[in-house]
Amino acid sequence: MRTSPVGGDLVAGIAVVFGSKMDIGTLPKRYVAAFLAISFLYWPVRVGAVLETGNLEGLTTLIDEALANNPEVLSSKQRWMASKEEIPQASALDDPQLTLTQWGIPSSLNVGRADETWVGIGQSFPFPGKLALRGAVARKGSEVMEQDYRAKVGEVTARVKAAYFHRFLIQKNIDLHVEHQALLEEFIDVANRKYAVGQSSQQESLKAQVELSKLHNSLLTMRQEQISNLAEINTLLNRPLEAALGDVEPLEYRPFPLTFEALIERALKQRPEMKGAELTVEKSRQARLLADKNHLPDVMVEVMYWNVHGNPNQWQANFKMNLTGVFREKYDARARQAAAEEASARAEQVALRNQTLFEVKDLFTRIKTAEQIIEVYPTGLLPQAEQALESNRIGYQVGRVDFVHLIESARDLLDLQLEYVGTLAQFWQSVAEMERSVGEELKF
């Protein structure tokens, strides 16, 4: 935090808080008391409103840190890595079985006197095609997890950008409120001088103090937003909640050049969620084919060597097959389940496609609306409001405009400035959301 130069002298403190131009001695005692009350309310905001500024902490740097340290991203990546390990497991045969049999043991249970010793090895083999389908299902499942990871990267990136742009908005709003406080202090100075010569009433200065109190309350709200925003960004970066952040980079408006059609095409092809839905459908299809093949029997082949004690040794071959027709209903149920899961995956794919189309349309409309508003303010509304304020300021000084109109023109200018900055931040936040919806960064 920046430290205030205010010392123990209360009058000097008021001068620091409300501006050095003010001559406190010209005010009646009850107004001095009012200033003191406001100063004690306003003091914490003036001292602590701005976080300590350091080097600019660029958005790209914060995104890189978030993607490297964010627990949600790391967890999603590890789930993807874990799913890769399922592929060799699903594609492998069951372990072979080693058999050792002592046959013909006498009733005395003397194992060493068995008539024959059988040693065999057996291997089970799924019906042709089953193993490949198991591997395909696991492979598609891993690819789905990869798209989930990429979607999480896009989500966290968009959240970092939105929080960063919100931080810009808060800082600009604080700056604008501080500027208008200085403006109101100037109005109070003028009103006090006019009151001293009998050209205005004490009510005019009181109205300005009320406006100062409103600005003070707004600053308290913004300070709370600034603290929450700091905690949000640090949470995304997996930093301590109160870790310091530098100033944000200035935001500049640039016209959005992409068409709605181009964005839809990108979203349907590039969005990780859409790719994941397509892969989920394919995984479900492979699982259904595998379920259909479960009706076909698996086999086990076993070769055994007989050590016939005292007689010629012999070989034995065994062939085993499970009889799937005995409890066929369980296989039929699994096939129906797989078919229902495939139908569900296809329905979810359609729902996601519709949701993507809506998101892109909604965000595109927001971006274009923000563009229209942004382009009007610098060339129209803001200059007009500034001219109106300057005209009313001059008019008030010469007695042609009352103090109410002067305060209202200052309030109108502040409202327009806040709306412009807010729309600029919303424009870039909508662009960040659009990037998440289309699945790639939109450079323009």
Secondary structure, DSSP 8 states (H G I E B T S, - for coil): -------S-HHHHHHHHH-TT--GGGS-HHHHHHHHHHHHHHHHHHHHSS----S---HHHHHHHHHHH-HHHHHHHHHHHHHHTHHHHHHS----EEEEEEES--TT--GGG-SEEEEEEEEEE--TTHHHHHHHHHHHHHHHHHHHHHHHHHHHHHHHHHHHHHHHHHHHHHHHHHHHHHHHHHHHHHHHHHHHTTSS-HHHHHHHHHHHHHHHHHHHHHHHHHHHHHHHHHHHHT--TT-----------------HHHHHHHHHHH-HHHHHHHHHHHHHHHHHHHHHHTTS--EEEEEEEEEETTS--EEEEEEEE--TTTTHHHHHHHHHHHHHHHHHHHHHHHHHHHHHHHHHHHHHHHHHHHHHHHHHIIIIIHHHHHHHHHHHHHHHHTTSS-HHHHHHHHHHHHHHHHHHHHHHHHHHHHHHHHHHHHTS----
